[in-house]
Every structure is written in structure tokens, then in C-alpha cells.
Amino acid sequence: MLTQIEAEVEVNGKVVLLEPVRLEKKSRAIVTIIDFDEADERREWLGYSAANLDRAYSDDEPDYTLTALKEINPDYERR
């Protein structure tokens, strides 16, 4: 059985689980160190997002008027 649990590894090597875990028996674990901080992760996500926006909206993308965006959807059920 594989279970993923988020943890932090302190500089002295102590592993601190960030959520409780219950095991039926003693188990082995593999620890993967993610060596970047939250600012690095945010920069990566922003870069990824920007790259995909560039792919989605190219220079030859047609301009849409505001009225075109407000067309009534005939399949929409008003409740």
C-alpha cells in the first residue's frame, strides 16, 4: 500500500509529519526532499501559467466585443 503524507525535514534530519497517520504495523517510508521554498514554487506556477496563456491567446486571436461575450445561451436553464 502506498500513502502520501506531507512532511517537513528539519536541518538536523528530523522528519515531522504535517498530518496524522495511523498504521496497522511498523512500515518503511521513502522521503523525497523538495528543495525549494514557497516563493520558488509560486514563481514556477506563474511562469507555467504565463507560458500556457501565451499558447492559448496568440497574436492572430480575433478580438471579441463585449456584446459578443454577453450573448444569451439558448441551452441555459434559468432557475
QUIHU-V422860 format. One record per pair of residues at least 12 apart in sequence whose C-alpha atoms are under 7 Angstrom apart, sorted by the first residue. I is the first residue (numbers start at 1). J is the second residue. D is the distance in whole Angstrom. If there is no record, write none. Layout:
{{I | J | D} {I | J | D}}
This chain:
{{5 | 19 | 7} {6 | 18 | 6} {6 | 19 | 7}}
